[in-house]
């Protein structure tokens, strides 16, 4: 990665939690309202750059009967909300992970009180293509 591009990306991602708090609620295809909680960037060992877009929706439940609706919401968040933002960050990720939870939580820390789902996508032709973990 070029040093300047990395600094720009880091600065934009560092501002993401503050900006997320100011964002409007997003009406998801399922009818829920979500808001961006935070954007996390990392490079797991042996892997490339990943941007994680973490959203919160009051009243979110992850029950099997809602699987199609939840999947649709995650793809919609990736394509209509995350993609436009990563095009302005700088270095392009190898993967985008979108998560939806019923409340904010600390990234990487298990909390049994939090209901959360997430999916990984690769970006192809300005679309989010699902990738199996």
C-alpha positions in Angstrom: 0.0 0.0 0.0 1.3 3.5 -0.7 2.0 5.4 2.5 -0.2 8.4 1.6 -3.2 6.2 0.6 -2.8 4.3 3.9 -2.8 7.6 5.9 -5.9 8.9 4.1 -7.7 5.6 4.6 -6.7 5.5 8.3 -7.9 9.1 8.8 -11.2 8.4 7.2 -11.8 5.2 9.1 -10.8 7.0 12.4 -13.5 9.5 11.7 -16.1 6.8 10.9 -17.4 6.2 14.5 -18.1 10.0 15.0 -19.6 10.3 11.5 -21.7 7.2 12.1 -23.3 8.8 15.2 -24.5 11.6 12.9 -25.9 9.5 10.1 -29.6 9.2 9.5 -31.5 6.0 10.0 -31.5 3.7 6.9 -34.8 2.1 6.0 -33.9 -1.5 5.2 -35.9 -3.6 2.6 -37.3 -5.6 5.6 -38.7 -2.5 7.1 -36.2 -2.2 10.0 -34.3 1.1 10.5 -30.6 0.7 10.9 -27.7 3.1 11.5 -24.0 2.8 10.9 -22.3 2.2 14.2 -18.7 1.9 13.1 -16.3 1.0 10.4 -13.4 -1.2 11.3 -10.4 -1.9 9.0 -8.0 -4.9 9.5 -5.6 -7.2 7.7 -5.8 -10.7 9.2 -2.6 -12.6 8.9 -2.4 -14.2 5.5 -5.3 -12.1 4.2 -5.8 -8.8 2.5 -7.5 -5.6 3.5 -11.0 -6.0 5.0 -13.5 -3.2 5.8 -16.2 -4.1 8.4 -19.3 -2.0 8.3 -21.2 -2.5 11.6 -24.8 -1.5 11.7 -27.4 -1.5 14.5 -31.1 -1.8 14.3 -33.4 -1.6 17.3 -35.7 -4.5 17.4 -33.5 -6.7 15.2 -34.0 -10.4 15.7 -32.1 -13.2 13.9 -34.7 -16.0 13.6 -34.6 -18.7 10.9 -37.9 -17.5 9.5 -36.4 -14.2 8.6 -33.3 -15.6 6.9 -34.2 -14.3 3.4 -35.2 -10.8 4.7 -31.9 -10.6 6.8 -29.8 -11.7 3.8 -31.5 -9.1 1.6 -30.9 -6.3 4.2 -27.2 -7.2 4.4 -26.7 -7.1 0.6 -28.7 -3.9 0.4 -26.5 -2.3 3.1 -23.3 -3.5 1.3 -24.4 -2.2 -2.1 -26.2 1.0 -1.3 -24.3 2.2 1.8 -20.9 0.5 2.2 -19.8 0.5 -1.5 -20.2 4.3 -2.0 -18.1 4.9 1.1 -15.2 2.6 0.3 -14.8 4.2 -3.1 -13.8 7.4 -1.2 -11.5 5.8 1.3 -8.5 5.0 -0.8 -7.1 1.5 -0.8 -9.7 -1.0 -2.0 -10.4 -3.9 0.2 -10.3 -7.6 -0.8 -13.4 -8.1 1.3 -16.2 -6.2 2.9 -18.0 -7.6 5.9 -21.4 -6.2 6.8 -22.9 -6.9 10.2 -26.3 -6.1 11.7 -27.0 -6.2 15.4 -29.6 -5.3 17.9 -27.3 -3.1 19.9 -23.7 -1.7 19.9 -20.9 -4.0 21.0 -17.2 -4.0 21.2 -15.7 -5.4 18.0 -14.1 -8.9 18.5 -15.5 -9.4 22.0 -18.3 -12.0 22.4 -21.4 -10.7 24.3 -24.2 -13.3 24.7 -26.7 -10.4 25.1 -26.1 -9.2 21.6 -27.9 -10.6 18.6 -25.8 -10.2 15.5 -25.4 -11.5 12.0 -22.7 -10.8 9.4 -21.8 -11.7 5.9 -18.6 -11.3 3.8 -18.6 -9.9 0.3 -16.1 -9.3 -2.4 -16.6 -6.4 -4.7 -17.1 -7.2 -8.4 -18.3 -4.7 -11.0 -19.7 -2.3 -8.3 -21.7 -5.1 -6.7 -21.4 -7.1 -3.5 -20.9 -10.8 -4.2 -21.4 -13.1 -1.2 -18.5 -15.1 0.0 -18.8 -18.1 2.2 -16.7 -17.9 5.4 
